[in-house]
Amino acid sequence: MEEKKKNTVKSFLTIIISLGFAAFFLWLALKDFDFKTFKQSISRANYWWVAFAGVFGLLAYWFRAVRWNLLLEPMGYTTSSSNALWSISFGYLMNLTIPRSGELARATALYGVEKVPVDKSFGTIILERVIDLVCMMVFLLLTVIFKFDAIVSFYDYVTAKKETSTEEQIPTGFEKFLMSFGVHDFASFYLIVKVLILLLIVAVIFYLIKFKRNKLINFAKGIWDGIASISKLKQKSKFIFYTIAIWSSYYFAAYLVCFALPETSDFSFADGFFIIAVGTMGMIIPASGGIGAFNLAMQYGFMILFIAMGKDGNLGGELGLTYSFISLPLQLFLTLVMGTISIVMLAKERNRMVETVEN
């Protein structure tokens, strides 16, 4: 009972913190937002392109499910692609409530319908995250190769802006927020925050080693079995194909939304590399559903692209926000729809398994 109470408190705090992140980044993105420009852009948007982008978003779900089966196969588990799909969808849905909880929820859901041990499937999920990181680095590399001029242009823009400003350092938006609470010594504040974070990390490590050592060791062994499954893959070419298919789907789901807005319909393939790289980094931040962090990332991302094109950077920022308020709701819509269906389908499959055992 005590353990359940602790988990409830932990989940509640996690949700509050993630909502806090979302609110803070959304405030940063919207504090100078031009709603007139947003209204004009939204009214002229072509939503057929958004629907087309949604198709690629759904394809990414399916490709990831099939690829997951390839990772589970070397450990002796043959699962249906549909059960893998609904487990993944359920995990994504859980991420909207408690950030980073989806991975464990996904593994638990699969156990409920396929009896694959949670630690082993969780290991394959961690392996997927490592592969996703590598793929993201590839997009970053493509961005540096094809959009290096955009990065340089933005650097020159920021440098010039600093040189034209007064010698007195202008507080950032976050620092102005702190000043409203009477904080003016920012150097000391940042130092205290860093020390507290370090102490928190040390305390967590000590607690895990002291009280959870055996559980950690057993869980780590199961995870290692999942990670090691890649070395035993029987269909390596298929695994590579589905990995490329997943990230190609992500790319087109992000890039095609640009065609929905008249002002960004001339964006090139290389611009698409830049958008998905910036957007992925925004989604890494543990804000609920990527809200706020993704919007802010797109604001700065489109600002950089517009400056590199010799256009108004502020207009680019406004359009980046407009893009984010089309793209992010699309992602959330797919997550909610697929997640809701997954609850029904997983429950149906579990009931079928129970009836089979009883008969």
NORLIN-V136387 format. One record per run of one state. SS is the DSSP state (a for helix, b for strand, c for the rest). FROM is the first residue (numbers start at 1). TO is the last residue. If there is no record, write none. Layout:
((SS,FROM,TO) (SS,FROM,TO))
This chain:
((c,1,1) (a,2,30) (c,31,34) (a,35,44) (c,45,46) (a,47,73) (c,74,80) (a,81,97) (c,98,101) (a,102,114) (c,115,117) (a,118,146) (c,147,147) (a,148,164) (c,165,172) (a,173,179) (c,180,185) (a,186,211) (c,212,212) (a,213,232) (c,233,235) (a,236,260) (c,261,261) (a,262,264) (c,265,268) (a,269,284) (c,285,287) (a,288,290) (c,291,292) (a,293,308) (c,309,312) (a,313,358) (c,359,359))
